Amino acid sequence: MKRVTGIGGVFFRCQDADATRAWYGRHLGLNMDPQYGTSFEWRQAPDGKQPGFTAWSPFPKDTDYFGASGQDHMVNYRVADLAALIEILRGEGVEIAKEIEGFEYGKFAHIVDPDGRRIELWEPVDDEYGRMVEGGTTF
């Protein structure tokens, strides 16, 4: 079974998420969604027609989304079958920090690596995600 199929996003804490989004938009040309940051659109293998997305998002310094306050970033990994993968990981003794939660644009769960970093797993619904995000940076 495939486990991780790609990078779904990179998230990081910052002092002022709005100012950080504005800085990256102004200086690096990233097209920002006012809430989420930006998404990079790409095409999935093997046929190259199905879109996929990688999110890039600054979070407020006091967010609890990453778990421990000392964790300044979190990587989101795309997965093919989140429910099956969570059961496999649970059987392997991996800590599940947040059980599966579903939205129109996909299912999410959080696990913890050996160093205590929270990791997000995402089973995306790319068509819905592509419709909901305003800021996309595609080159």
C-alpha positions in Angstrom: 0.0 0.0 0.0 1.2 3.5 -0.8 1.7 5.6 2.3 2.8 9.1 1.5 2.2 10.3 -2.1 3.6 13.8 -1.8 4.0 17.0 0.2 0.6 18.5 0.9 1.7 21.6 2.7 4.2 23.5 4.7 2.9 25.4 7.7 4.9 27.7 10.1 4.3 29.9 13.1 5.1 33.6 12.9 4.6 36.8 14.9 2.0 38.3 12.5 0.5 35.9 9.9 -1.2 38.8 8.0 2.1 40.8 7.7 4.0 37.7 6.8 1.5 36.8 4.0 1.7 40.4 2.8 5.6 40.3 2.8 5.8 37.1 0.8 3.1 38.4 -1.6 4.9 41.8 -2.2 8.5 40.6 -2.3 8.2 37.0 -3.7 5.1 37.4 -5.8 3.1 34.7 -4.0 -0.7 35.1 -4.6 -2.2 34.9 -1.2 -5.6 33.6 0.1 -6.4 35.9 3.0 -6.8 33.0 5.4 -4.7 30.1 4.2 -1.6 31.6 2.4 -1.0 30.2 -1.0 -1.3 26.9 -2.9 1.0 25.7 -5.6 -0.9 23.8 -8.3 0.8 20.9 -10.1 -0.3 17.9 -12.1 -0.4 14.3 -10.7 1.3 11.4 -12.4 0.9 9.2 -14.4 -1.3 11.1 -17.0 -0.5 14.6 -15.9 -4.1 15.8 -16.2 -5.4 15.6 -12.6 -4.5 18.7 -10.5 -2.8 18.4 -7.2 -1.9 21.1 -4.6 0.7 21.9 -2.1 -0.3 24.5 0.5 2.0 27.1 2.1 0.6 28.8 5.1 1.8 31.1 7.9 0.0 30.5 11.2 -0.3 32.8 14.2 2.5 32.3 16.8 -0.1 31.1 19.4 -1.8 28.5 17.3 -2.3 25.1 18.9 -2.7 23.4 15.6 0.8 22.1 15.6 0.5 20.8 19.2 3.5 21.8 21.4 4.2 25.5 21.4 7.9 24.8 20.7 7.2 23.3 17.3 7.6 26.2 14.9 6.6 24.3 11.7 4.5 21.4 10.5 4.7 19.4 7.3 1.5 18.1 5.7 1.9 14.9 3.7 -0.6 13.7 1.0 -1.8 10.1 1.4 -3.9 7.9 -0.7 -6.0 6.1 2.0 -5.9 7.8 5.4 -8.1 5.4 7.3 -6.1 2.4 6.2 -2.8 4.2 6.9 -3.8 5.3 10.4 -4.7 1.7 11.3 -1.3 0.5 10.0 0.5 3.2 11.9 -1.4 2.5 15.1 -0.4 -1.1 14.7 3.2 -0.1 14.4 3.0 1.9 17.6 2.9 5.4 16.1 1.3 8.0 18.3 -1.9 9.4 16.8 -2.3 12.9 18.1 -5.5 13.8 16.3 -7.9 11.3 14.9 -9.3 11.5 11.4 -11.4 14.6 10.7 -13.3 15.1 7.4 -14.0 18.2 5.3 -15.2 18.7 1.7 -11.6 19.1 0.6 -10.3 16.0 2.3 -9.6 14.0 5.5 -6.9 14.9 8.0 -5.1 13.3 10.9 -2.1 14.1 13.0 0.7 11.8 14.1 3.8 12.4 16.1 7.4 11.5 15.0 10.1 10.1 17.4 11.3 13.7 18.2 7.8 14.8 19.2 7.0 16.8 16.1 3.4 16.7 15.0 2.9 15.7 11.4 -0.3 16.2 9.4 -1.6 13.5 7.0 -4.1 14.6 4.3 -6.2 12.5 2.0 -7.1 15.3 -0.4 -10.1 15.9 -2.6 -8.2 18.1 -5.0 -11.1 19.3 -7.1 -12.9 20.7 -4.1 -9.7 22.1 -2.6 -9.0 23.9 -5.9 -12.4 25.5 -5.9 -12.2 26.8 -2.3 -8.8 28.4 -2.2 -8.6 31.9 -3.5 -4.8 32.4 -3.5 -2.9 30.2 -5.9 0.6 30.6 -7.0 1.2 28.7 -10.2 4.2 29.3 -12.4 
